[in-house]
């Protein structure tokens, strides 16, 4: 699953109160999102020469697995505004990347410079956008309920169904709805509150039990994670479905209520507030009606929307309505822990997320562990990006 962000909807509105203006003035209608590409050069990319692209090259090779399975004339991303051409446009680069064994820093740089050209991505004529972060949580847990482990992580219910809207209307490609059939009609599944209170009427099967309901909530937000069992066993859980309810940011709720200032909102500050206010905290979590179901994964992970394992600090979640999956993206933003330090890095579009909306909108996967959590929890920075397209492909 693509990443679903906790903090994405937490940014304060541009105007916190109604501007003082005559009521007869009609505000200008917001422009509809439109992708524009501006040709660039590698020398114009800030920090390009300093980046070690070897892990980005490895991530790109993983994305080539999907492209290699496609017929040569199949669109790489038929539903995206930047389609990326057809599979045949990428095969040469994929084959060349796979032949590079134990690449040096220079090998990786030369590969991307030889096979691709960078294009600045803009919404209309605006290249500025927002970058956030996500990570793979790790929770202590058990396979059976008992002791401190009282919060279940559920498998996908048998009666949960999904429908790809692109099957009905190509203009809606890339959108999926979830729910269950009731009296011949598809309805959203029960909201979070009903599921957690046991009043949903659904037959739910726990995969594991964890001790901290707040961390379980964050696991839902991230969409995947690990559960470490007492005997040392580690379960890797991935997204298996959701209840079809709209995601609501609890961070935004806390800001609107004046509980946490917007400039102090992080995962840690939310967690601390919930633990200090247990009853109100439980109700706060229920403010978000969206609920995620999981499945056990084997092998490397977590797995992104492109179907491959994500690479820390090299995998990027994007809005697939605008950009193709599997493409190299040069990101220019700011380090989440140091406002004076640039974060300029080559990444690969390998994931999506319900909160990732917009032409210039990226969500960086930071990996697993305490540092990844800290980076992701503090990442909300302005920036821009360049898409790297094969040299043989002229963007439409």
CORDA-V162903 format. One record per residue. RES is the residue in three letters. PHI is phi in degrees with one decimal (999 if undefined). Layout:
[[RES/PHI] [RES/PHI]]
This chain:
[[UNK/999] [UNK/-70.8] [UNK/-72.1] [UNK/-112.8] [UNK/-88.5] [UNK/-75.0] [UNK/-101.6] [UNK/-60.5] [UNK/-97.6] [UNK/-96.9] [UNK/-62.7] [UNK/-65.1] [UNK/-63.1] [UNK/-60.4] [UNK/-116.2] [UNK/-80.6] [UNK/-140.7] [UNK/-63.4] [UNK/-64.6] [UNK/-78.6] [UNK/-152.2] [UNK/-57.5] [UNK/-68.1] [UNK/-79.5] [UNK/-82.1] [UNK/-94.5] [UNK/-63.0] [UNK/-64.2] [UNK/-64.9] [UNK/-63.7] [UNK/-67.8] [UNK/-70.7] [UNK/-59.6] [UNK/-144.3] [UNK/-80.5] [UNK/-129.0] [UNK/-114.5] [UNK/-117.0] [UNK/-56.3] [UNK/-137.4] [UNK/-134.4] [UNK/-66.0] [UNK/-67.6] [UNK/-87.8] [UNK/-83.8] [UNK/-63.2] [UNK/83.9] [UNK/-57.4] [UNK/-65.5] [UNK/-89.3] [UNK/-74.1] [UNK/-92.0] [UNK/-88.9] [UNK/-63.6] [UNK/-70.7] [UNK/-66.6] [UNK/-63.0] [UNK/-62.1] [UNK/-65.8] [UNK/-63.8] [UNK/-60.2] [UNK/-62.4] [UNK/-66.7] [UNK/-65.9] [UNK/-58.7] [UNK/-70.0] [UNK/-64.4] [UNK/-65.3] [UNK/-84.2] [UNK/-87.5] [UNK/-70.8] [UNK/-54.1] [UNK/-95.7] [UNK/-77.1] [UNK/-61.5] [UNK/-65.8] [UNK/-152.0] [UNK/-62.1] [UNK/-88.6] [UNK/-89.1] [UNK/-65.3] [UNK/-99.0] [UNK/-71.5] [UNK/78.3] [UNK/74.8] [UNK/-110.8] [UNK/-56.1] [UNK/-59.7] [UNK/-69.6] [UNK/-108.2] [UNK/-60.1] [UNK/-60.3] [UNK/-65.5] [UNK/-62.9] [UNK/-65.3] [UNK/-65.6] [UNK/-66.2] [UNK/-68.9] [UNK/-81.3] [UNK/-84.1] [UNK/-99.6] [UNK/47.5] [UNK/-66.5] [UNK/-83.9] [UNK/-58.4] [UNK/-69.1] [UNK/-59.1] [UNK/-65.1] [UNK/-63.7] [UNK/-63.4] [UNK/-58.6] [UNK/-66.6] [UNK/-71.2] [UNK/-78.4] [UNK/-105.5] [UNK/-134.0] [UNK/-128.6] [UNK/-86.3] [UNK/-133.9] [UNK/-68.1] [UNK/-93.6] [UNK/-132.4] [UNK/-96.9] [UNK/59.4] [UNK/-114.5] [UNK/-105.4] [UNK/-87.9] [UNK/-85.2] [UNK/-151.1] [UNK/-119.9] [UNK/-124.3] [UNK/-123.1] [UNK/-143.3] [UNK/-142.9] [UNK/-151.3] [UNK/-103.0] [UNK/-69.3] [UNK/-131.1] [UNK/-118.7] [UNK/-76.7] [UNK/-158.7] [UNK/-147.0] [UNK/-83.2] [UNK/-131.1] [UNK/-68.6] [UNK/167.2] [UNK/60.2] [UNK/-76.0] [UNK/-88.9] [UNK/-120.9] [UNK/-106.6] [UNK/-84.2] [UNK/-112.2] [UNK/-95.3] [UNK/-77.4] [UNK/-64.5] [UNK/-66.6] [UNK/-64.4] [UNK/-95.0] [UNK/-81.8] [UNK/-122.7] [UNK/-130.4] [UNK/-137.3] [UNK/-83.5] [UNK/-66.0] [UNK/-64.3] [UNK/-70.1] [UNK/-106.2] [UNK/-151.8] [UNK/-63.2] [UNK/-68.9] [UNK/-103.0] [UNK/-57.1] [UNK/93.5] [UNK/-108.5] [UNK/-127.4] [UNK/-114.3] [UNK/-125.7] [UNK/173.1] [UNK/-139.3] [UNK/-86.0] [UNK/-128.2] [UNK/53.6] [UNK/80.3] [UNK/-125.4] [UNK/-81.7] [UNK/-121.6] [UNK/-60.3] [UNK/-69.2] [UNK/-57.4] [UNK/-73.0] [UNK/-51.9] [UNK/-58.4] [UNK/-68.7] [UNK/-64.2] [UNK/-75.4] [UNK/-87.1] [UNK/77.1] [UNK/-111.3] [UNK/-80.1] [UNK/77.4] [UNK/-89.1] [UNK/-92.7] [UNK/-107.7] [UNK/-117.9] [UNK/-69.8] [UNK/-86.3] [UNK/-156.4] [UNK/-123.9] [UNK/-124.0] [UNK/-88.9] [UNK/-110.1] [UNK/-64.5] [UNK/-69.4] [UNK/-66.6] [UNK/-62.8] [UNK/-61.2] [UNK/-62.9] [UNK/-62.5] [UNK/-61.4] [UNK/-62.3] [UNK/-74.1] [UNK/92.0] [UNK/-162.0] [UNK/172.7] [UNK/-124.4] [UNK/-121.6] [UNK/-96.4] [UNK/-83.1] [UNK/-58.4] [UNK/-82.3] [UNK/96.8] [UNK/-65.8] [UNK/-119.3] [UNK/-95.3] [UNK/-99.2] [UNK/-109.6] [UNK/-125.1] [UNK/-63.4] [UNK/-122.9] [UNK/158.3] [UNK/-144.3] [UNK/-83.7] [UNK/83.0] [UNK/-88.9] [UNK/-69.1] [UNK/-71.6] [UNK/-127.0] [UNK/-75.0] [UNK/-73.6] [UNK/-64.2] [UNK/-63.4] [UNK/-61.7] [UNK/-65.0] [UNK/-65.1] [UNK/-63.0] [UNK/-84.7] [UNK/77.1] [UNK/-78.7] [UNK/-135.6] [UNK/-62.3] [UNK/-58.3] [UNK/-78.8] [UNK/-116.2] [UNK/-79.5] [UNK/-141.2] [UNK/-59.6] [UNK/-65.4] [UNK/-69.0] [UNK/-66.5] [UNK/-59.7] [UNK/-63.1] [UNK/-63.8] [UNK/-62.9] [UNK/-70.6] [UNK/-79.6] [UNK/-130.0] [UNK/-57.1] [UNK/-71.0] [UNK/-65.3] [UNK/-63.9] [UNK/-61.7] [UNK/-66.9] [UNK/-61.9] [UNK/-59.8] [UNK/-74.6] [UNK/-62.4] [UNK/-94.1] [UNK/-74.1] [UNK/-69.4] [UNK/-141.6] [UNK/-112.6] [UNK/-110.8] [UNK/-122.9] [UNK/-140.4] [UNK/-76.3] [UNK/-116.6] [UNK/-120.8] [UNK/82.5] [UNK/-67.3] [UNK/-175.8] [UNK/-71.6] [UNK/-99.8] [UNK/-89.5] [UNK/-64.6] [UNK/-79.4] [UNK/85.0] [UNK/-126.0] [UNK/-64.8] [UNK/-79.2] [UNK/-109.2] [UNK/-54.1] [UNK/63.4] [UNK/-128.3] [UNK/-98.0] [UNK/-124.5] [UNK/-91.6] [UNK/-134.9] [UNK/-87.7] [UNK/-71.3] [UNK/-69.1] [UNK/-116.6] [UNK/-119.7] [UNK/-80.4] [UNK/-78.1] [UNK/92.9] [UNK/-92.6] [UNK/-69.4] [UNK/-133.3] [UNK/-91.4] [UNK/-101.7] [UNK/-124.8] [UNK/-145.8] [UNK/-122.2] [UNK/-58.6] [UNK/-66.4] [UNK/-104.9] [UNK/-146.2] [UNK/-65.3] [UNK/-102.1] [UNK/-106.3] [UNK/-70.9] [UNK/-118.9] [UNK/-113.9] [UNK/-157.6] [UNK/-84.2] [UNK/-130.9] [UNK/-122.6] [UNK/-74.4] [UNK/-128.8] [UNK/-154.0] [UNK/-138.3] [UNK/-167.8] [UNK/-62.0] [UNK/-97.5] [UNK/-93.3] [UNK/-126.2] [UNK/134.2] [UNK/-68.3] [UNK/-105.9] [UNK/-149.9] [UNK/-130.6] [UNK/-129.1] [UNK/-88.8] [UNK/-83.7] [UNK/-99.5] [UNK/103.4] [UNK/-121.9] [UNK/108.8] [UNK/-63.3] [UNK/-68.5] [UNK/-62.5] [UNK/-61.9] [UNK/-64.0] [UNK/-62.2] [UNK/-64.7] [UNK/-66.8] [UNK/-107.2] [UNK/-85.5] [UNK/-154.4] [UNK/-129.6] [UNK/-75.7] [UNK/175.5] [UNK/-146.5] [UNK/-147.4] [UNK/-119.9] [UNK/-92.6] [UNK/-99.1] [UNK/-111.9] [UNK/-54.3] [UNK/-61.1] [UNK/-82.3] [UNK/-109.8] [UNK/-92.9] [UNK/-62.0] [UNK/-83.6]]
